[in-house]
Every structure is written in C-alpha cells, then in structure tokens.
Amino acid sequence: MIGRVFLWGENWAMKRLISAALWFYAFWYLGSTASLAIGVPDLLGPVLGLSAGLIVGIDPRHVIWRRTARAGWSAA
C-alpha cells in the first residue's frame, strides 16, 4: 500500500522517469525492427530510443507534463 501511494501519488518526477524509460525501450524496439525490415544499420534503434526518451523526459514545450500552479500563487 505504501509503495503504491508513493509511486502513483503526487510524485511527478517518478512518473516522468518511468515514462521516459518506457518510451526509450519502445522506440528502441521499433527502430531495431524497422532496421531489420528495411535493411538500414542497427544504430537506428538506439538513436530512436534515445531521442524519444529524451523528448518525453525533458518535454521542452511542456505539452506532456504541464506545470501545476504552486500553492499561494495565482495566474493574475
């Protein structure tokens, strides 16, 4: 019960880290499969995985991970 609350409660950093790792793995697998089917070098998998993981983890445009307002602050 404690681990469940800790992992999926208000711990946004943990959610971001796990999501980035899953996207990294999924796109690595996709790139490896595509490189096998197309016949391009095997470096396609790690490059796609790394780029997808970094984009989801960092989220430079704040599309995936929206910032929440701090307590005491208003959007005036």
Secondary structure, 3 states (H helix, E strand, C coil): CHHHHHHHCCCHHHHHHHHHHHHHHHHHHHHHHHHHHHCCCCCHHHHHHHHHHHHHHHCCCCCCCCCCCCCCCCCC
